[in-house]
Amino acid sequence: MKNHQLPPGSFGIPVLGETPSFLFDRDFTKKRYRQYGPIFKTHLLGRPTVVMVGPEALEFVLSSQMENFSWREGWPDNFKTLLGESLFLQDGEEHRKNRRLMMPALHGPALANYVSTMEDITRSYLQKWQKKQEFAWFPEFKQLTFDIASQLLLGTRPGPECIRFSKLFAAITNGLFAINPLPLPFTTFSKAIAARNQILEHLTQVVRERQQNPTKDALSLLVQAQDEEGNRMSEKELIAQALLLLFAGHETTTSMLTWLCVELARHPEVLEKAREEQLQLASKGDLDLEQLGKMPYLEQVLWEVERLHQPVGGGFRGVIKDFEFKGYHVSAGWRLLYSIVTTHSLKEIYLEPERFDPERFSPQRQEHKKYPFSLVGFGGGPRICIGIAFAKMEMKIVAAHLLRNYHWEILPNQSLETVFFPSNRPKDGLRVRFQPR
């Protein structure tokens, strides 16, 4: 390593570093990228941190040099406490083994079995919304996606239990970025821990039931999954993975569905084109797995929602081996943050990046294909989100029903400003008037 030159940047003020700006200035990374380029130093959440931006930097972190980085060492302690020993925070061989065991529950034939349940639950919500007529959509989507996740992944029946657990998960989400991570009574973090404990108690019971009597849900597939040596997951591992599946299985989808409905309402020409595609498909028969594979324009719209409203703004890693990038040296022990939000808004990749324009993903333009790792709302490389196929199928099913049968408009006097923490959503939750077409 020639000169051990640190990346440019500032460590901010003593103790806090630049954490307040990071949490409250939505352009934190964009401003520094303009000033310093694709790698810069800062001090966040108690540690010296290097931030990396752009497709080349993301390929370096997520794929070509991923062995320099650890998930477990990167994410703030709140995540470790609340999301436990799940796939999300595992590294190396342990992660590879568990990912292989979990893949079949979220891909291929298993997905085909999930279509009718996703549709049934979606239909029941559409009927409920039709009766309500006016409501805030973000909390409704949250309940819908949680119902889908808990029924398909855990086999829970809908009802009061589901609603209670959805609220407990909301408490966990709020605790992930709680500034005060001390388990003092009545703090956001202590409420999150109490919620996690109640959920773990319930999951323990469900895991034991599935071990006795497996059903068709993802958890039953996990209970029965074996590696090459015939090893299965322990009860403790199953509970941790179930917690992760439920958490990741509804939080991000809620965010993308909400923004999808915002953008379709804001762009009538996009809505019409997406609706036309759906009505043509509907004229040939009911929605099924084959139809879900024939929605190129809806896919473009969802990619653009992922680009402009990525559910997660970036990811943390712990640097476990010294590395060099663009002539700068970073030592083991630092934290690394890679920025999805800034990468998705680079003019070098995307024409007029602030504009909502699904045509940028059309076969003629394919702006995301110029450089690998330009569109990474679900991550990328060997650790791309394990639930990506599940999430995309669910979003397509909900969107197809909305476009085929319903009309909605955004109610006046509300703020649709983006709130990033704890999850990306419009500030006032997207209040709409909803009616059949």
C-alpha positions in Angstrom: 0.0 0.0 0.0 1.9 3.0 -1.3 1.1 6.1 0.7 -1.7 5.0 3.1 -3.6 8.2 2.1 -7.0 8.5 3.8 -10.0 9.4 1.6 -10.9 13.1 1.7 -13.7 14.2 4.0 -14.4 15.4 7.5 -14.9 13.6 10.9 -17.3 16.4 12.0 -17.6 17.3 15.7 -16.2 15.3 18.7 -18.3 12.3 19.8 -21.2 12.8 17.4 -19.1 13.2 14.3 -21.5 13.9 11.3 -24.3 11.6 12.6 -26.9 14.5 13.1 -26.4 15.6 9.4 -26.5 12.0 8.2 -29.8 11.4 10.0 -31.5 14.7 9.2 -30.1 16.0 5.9 -31.5 14.0 3.0 -28.7 15.2 0.7 -25.9 14.3 3.1 -24.2 11.8 0.8 -25.0 13.7 -2.5 -23.4 16.9 -1.2 -20.2 15.1 -0.2 -20.1 13.0 -3.4 -20.1 16.3 -5.4 -17.3 17.6 -3.2 -15.1 14.5 -2.8 -16.1 11.9 -5.4 -16.9 8.2 -5.1 -15.1 7.6 -1.7 -15.0 9.9 1.3 -14.5 9.7 5.1 -16.8 10.7 7.8 -17.7 9.7 11.4 -21.2 8.1 11.9 -22.9 6.3 14.8 -19.7 6.3 16.9 -17.2 5.0 14.3 -14.9 6.4 11.6 -16.8 5.6 8.4 -15.9 5.5 4.7 -18.8 6.2 2.3 -18.7 4.7 -1.2 -20.9 5.8 -4.1 -21.4 4.8 -7.8 -21.6 1.5 -9.7 -17.8 0.9 -9.7 -17.7 1.4 -5.9 -20.8 -0.8 -5.3 -19.4 -3.6 -7.4 -16.2 -3.5 -5.4 -18.2 -3.7 -2.1 -21.0 -6.1 -3.1 -19.1 -8.4 -5.4 -15.5 -8.3 -6.5 -13.9 -7.5 -3.1 -16.7 -8.6 -0.8 -14.4 -10.7 1.3 -12.9 -7.5 2.8 -16.2 -6.7 4.4 -18.5 -8.1 7.1 -22.2 -7.6 7.5 -22.2 -8.4 11.2 -19.4 -5.9 12.0 -21.0 -3.1 9.9 -24.6 -2.7 11.0 -25.3 -0.7 14.2 -25.8 -2.6 17.4 -29.5 -1.9 17.4 -29.8 -4.1 14.3 -27.9 -7.0 16.0 -30.0 -6.7 19.2 -33.4 -6.5 17.4 -32.8 -8.8 14.3 -30.6 -11.3 16.1 -28.6 -14.2 14.6 -30.4 -14.2 11.3 -29.2 -14.5 7.7 -29.0 -10.7 7.5 -26.1 -10.5 10.0 -24.3 -13.7 9.0 -21.0 -13.9 7.1 -18.9 -16.4 5.1 -19.7 -20.1 5.2 -22.4 -19.8 7.8 -24.3 -17.4 5.6 -23.7 -19.5 2.4 -25.0 -22.6 4.1 -28.2 -21.0 5.5 -28.9 -19.1 2.3 -28.8 -22.4 0.4 -31.2 -23.9 2.9 -33.6 -20.9 2.6 -33.6 -20.3 -1.1 -36.1 -23.0 -2.1 -38.8 -21.5 0.2 -38.6 -18.2 -1.7 -38.0 -19.3 -5.3 -39.2 -21.6 -8.1 -42.1 -24.1 -7.4 -42.7 -22.6 -3.9 -43.5 -19.2 -5.4 -46.0 -20.8 -7.8 -47.8 -22.1 -4.7 -48.0 -18.6 -3.2 -49.9 -16.9 -6.1 -53.5 -17.8 -5.1 -53.0 -16.8 -1.4 -51.4 -13.5 -2.4 -54.4 -12.8 -4.7 -57.0 -13.8 -2.1 -55.5 -11.6 0.6 -55.2 -8.7 -1.9 -58.8 -9.1 -3.0 -60.0 -8.9 0.6 -58.1 -5.6 1.1 -59.4 -4.2 -2.1 -63.0 -4.8 -1.0 -62.2 -3.2 2.4 -60.7 -0.2 0.7 -63.7 0.2 -1.6 -66.0 0.4 1.5 -63.7 2.8 3.3 -63.4 5.1 0.2 -60.9 7.5 1.9 -57.9 6.4 3.9 -54.2 6.6 4.4 -52.6 4.0 2.2 -49.2 3.4 3.8 -50.5 1.8 7.0 -53.0 -0.2 4.9 -50.3 -1.5 2.6 -48.3 -2.3 5.7 -51.1 -4.5 7.1 -51.7 -6.1 3.7 -48.0 -7.0 3.1 -47.7 -8.2 6.7 -50.8 -10.5 6.3 -49.2 -11.9 3.1 -45.9 -12.4 4.8 -47.3 -14.0 8.0 -49.7 -16.3 6.1 -47.3 -17.5 3.4 -44.0 -17.5 5.4 -45.4 -18.6 8.8 -48.8 -20.1 8.0 -50.5 -17.7 10.5 -54.3 -17.2 9.9 -55.6 -13.7 9.4 -57.3 -11.9 12.2 -56.6 -10.0 15.4 -53.3 -11.9 16.0 -52.0 -10.7 12.7 -52.9 -7.1 13.5 -51.2 -7.3 16.9 -48.0 -8.7 15.4 -48.0 -6.0 12.7 -48.0 -3.4 15.4 -45.1 -5.2 17.3 -43.1 -5.2 14.1 -43.7 -1.4 13.7 -42.1 -1.0 17.2 -39.1 -3.0 16.1 -38.6 -0.9 13.0 -38.7 2.3 15.0 -36.0 0.9 17.3 -33.5 0.2 14.5 -32.4 3.8 14.2 -33.2 4.9 17.8 -30.6 7.4 18.8 -30.6 6.3 22.4 -29.7 2.6 22.4 -30.0 2.2 26.2 -32.7 -0.2 27.3 -34.2 2.4 29.6 -38.0 2.2 30.3 -40.3 4.0 27.8 -37.6 4.7 25.2 -38.2 3.8 21.6 -35.4 1.2 21.9 -36.9 -0.5 25.1 -40.3 -0.6 23.4 -38.6 -2.3 20.4 -36.9 -4.9 22.7 -40.2 -5.6 24.5 -41.9 -6.1 21.0 -39.1 -8.4 19.8 -39.5 -10.5 23.0 -43.2 -11.0 22.4 -42.6 -11.9 18.7 -39.9 -14.4 19.6 -42.2 -16.0 22.1 -44.9 -16.4 19.4 -42.4 -17.6 16.8 -41.0 -20.3 19.2 -44.5 -21.7 19.5 -45.0 -21.6 15.7 -41.7 -23.2 14.9 -42.5 -26.1 17.4 -45.9 -26.6 15.7 -44.3 -26.7 12.3 -41.7 -29.2 13.5 -44.5 -31.5 14.6 -46.9 -30.9 11.7 -45.3 -29.2 8.6 -47.7 -27.3 6.3 -47.1 -25.5 3.0 -45.7 -22.3 4.3 -42.1 -21.2 3.9 -41.3 -21.9 7.6 -42.4 -25.6 7.1 -40.0 -25.8 4.1 -37.2 -24.4 6.3 -38.0 -26.9 9.1 -37.6 -29.7 6.6 -34.6 -28.3 4.7 -31.3 -30.3 4.9 -27.8 -29.5 3.7 -25.6 -32.0 1.8 -24.6 -33.7 5.1 -28.2 -34.0 6.2 -28.0 -31.2 8.8 -31.1 -29.1 9.6 -31.4 -25.7 11.2 -31.7 -25.7 15.0 -34.8 -24.4 16.7 -32.9 -21.2 17.6 -31.8 -20.7 14.0 -35.3 -21.3 12.6 -36.8 -18.7 15.0 -34.1 -16.1 14.0 -34.7 -16.7 10.3 -38.5 -16.5 10.7 -38.1 -13.2 12.4 -36.0 -11.9 9.5 -38.4 -13.3 6.9 -41.4 -11.5 8.5 -39.5 -8.3 9.0 -37.9 -8.1 5.5 -41.0 -9.7 3.9 -43.2 -6.7 4.4 -41.3 -3.6 5.4 -39.7 -2.8 2.0 -42.7 -4.0 -0.2 -44.9 -1.6 1.8 -42.6 1.3 0.9 -42.5 0.5 -2.8 -46.2 -0.1 -3.2 -47.0 3.2 -1.6 -44.6 5.1 -3.8 -45.9 3.2 -6.9 -49.4 4.5 -6.2 -48.1 8.0 -5.6 -46.2 8.1 -8.9 -49.1 6.5 -10.9 -51.5 9.2 -9.6 -49.0 11.9 -10.4 -48.3 10.6 -14.0 -51.6 9.8 -15.7 -49.8 8.9 -19.0 -47.8 6.2 -17.2 -50.9 5.0 -15.4 -52.8 4.7 -18.7 -50.0 2.8 -20.4 -49.7 0.4 -17.4 -53.5 0.0 -17.3 -53.7 -0.7 -21.0 -51.1 -3.6 -20.6 -53.2 -5.0 -17.8 -56.5 -4.8 -19.6 -55.1 -6.6 -22.6 -53.9 -9.4 -20.3 -57.2 -9.4 -18.5 -59.1 -9.9 -21.8 -57.2 -13.2 -22.2 -58.1 -14.6 -18.7 -57.5 -14.4 -15.0 -54.2 -13.4 -13.5 -51.9 -16.4 -13.1 -48.2 -17.2 -13.0 -47.9 -17.1 -16.8 -49.5 -13.6 -17.0 -47.2 -12.3 -14.3 -44.3 -13.0 -16.6 -45.8 -10.9 -19.4 -45.8 -7.4 -17.9 -42.8 -5.7 -19.4 -44.2 -2.1 -18.9 -45.2 -2.8 -15.3 -41.7 -4.1 -14.7 -40.2 -0.8 -16.0 -42.5 1.1 -13.7 -41.4 -1.0 -10.7 -37.8 -0.5 -11.6 -38.3 3.2 -11.7 -40.0 3.2 -8.3 -37.0 1.1 -7.0 -34.6 3.6 -8.5 -36.3 6.8 -7.3 -37.8 5.5 -4.0 -35.4 2.7 -3.0 -36.8 1.3 0.3 -33.4 1.3 1.9 -31.0 4.2 1.3 -27.8 2.2 1.6 -26.0 -0.6 3.5 -23.4 -0.9 6.2 -20.3 -3.2 6.3 -17.5 -3.6 8.7 -14.0 -3.4 7.1 -12.2 -6.6 8.1 -9.2 -6.3 5.8 -7.3 -3.1 4.7 -8.2 -2.2 1.2 -7.4 0.5 -1.5 -9.9 2.1 -3.8 -9.1 4.9 -6.2 -5.7 5.3 -4.6 -7.1 5.8 -1.1 -6.3 3.5 1.8 -8.9 2.3 4.4 -7.9 0.3 7.4 -9.6 -2.7 9.0 -11.9 -1.6 11.9 -13.6 1.2 10.0 -17.3 1.0 9.1 -18.3 1.3 5.4 -21.5 2.7 4.1 -22.4 2.2 0.5 -25.0 4.6 -0.8 -27.9 3.3 -3.0 -29.8 6.6 -3.0 -26.9 8.6 -4.4 -25.9 5.9 -6.9 -29.5 5.9 -8.2 -29.4 9.7 -8.8 -26.1 10.0 -10.8 -26.4 12.0 -14.0 -23.6 9.8 -15.6 -26.0 6.9 -15.5 -29.5 8.3 -15.6 -30.8 11.1 -17.8 -32.6 13.7 -15.7 -32.3 11.5 -12.6 -34.8 13.5 -10.5 -37.6 12.7 -13.1 -40.0 9.7 -12.8 -39.5 8.1 -16.2 -40.2 4.4 -16.6 -39.1 4.7 -20.3 -35.4 4.9 -19.1 -35.7 1.1 -18.7 -37.3 0.4 -22.1 -35.5 -2.0 -24.4 -34.3 1.1 -26.5 -32.7 2.9 -23.6 -31.9 0.5 -20.8 -30.0 3.2 -18.8 -29.3 0.7 -16.0 -27.3 -1.6 -18.3 -24.5 0.9 -19.0 -22.7 -0.2 -15.9 -23.3 -3.2 -13.7 -24.6 -2.3 -10.2 -26.4 0.9 -11.3 -29.8 -0.3 -10.0 -29.4 -1.9 -6.6 -32.6 -1.3 -4.6 -32.5 -5.0 -3.7 -28.7 -5.1 -3.3 -26.5 -6.9 -5.8 -23.9 -9.6 -6.1 -24.0 -13.0 -4.3 -25.9 -11.5 -1.4 -28.7 -9.8 -3.4 -31.9 -9.8 -1.4 -33.1 -13.4 -1.0 -36.7 -12.4 -1.2 -36.5 -10.4 -4.4 -38.6 -12.8 -6.4 -41.3 -13.0 -3.6 -41.4 -9.2 -3.3 -41.6 -8.6 -7.1 -44.4 -11.2 -7.5 -46.4 -9.7 -4.7 -46.0 -6.1 -6.0 -47.1 -7.2 -9.5 -50.2 -9.0 -8.2 -51.3 -6.0 -6.1 -50.5 -3.6 -9.0 -52.3 -5.7 -11.6 -55.5 -5.8 -9.5 -55.4 -2.0 -8.8 -54.8 -1.2 -12.5 -57.4 -3.6 -13.8 -60.2 -2.6 -11.5 -59.7 0.6 -9.5 -59.2 4.3 -9.6 -57.6 6.4 -6.9 -56.7 10.1 -6.4 -54.4 11.8 -3.9 -56.4 13.9 -1.4 -55.4 17.6 -1.0 -53.8 19.2 2.0 -51.2 16.6 2.9 -47.4 16.3 2.7 -45.9 13.7 0.3 -42.4 14.7 1.3 -40.1 11.7 1.6 -39.4 10.5 5.1 -36.4 8.0 5.1 -36.3 6.7 8.7 -37.3 4.2 9.8 -38.6 3.3 6.4 -39.0 5.3 3.1 -42.6 6.7 2.9 -44.5 9.9 2.1 -44.7 12.0 5.3 -48.5 11.9 5.7 -48.9 8.3 4.7 -50.6 9.0 1.3 -54.2 9.8 1.9 -56.4 8.8 -1.1 -59.9 8.6 -2.4 -60.4 5.0 -3.7 -63.2 3.7 -5.9 -63.9 1.0 -8.5 -63.4 1.9 -12.1 
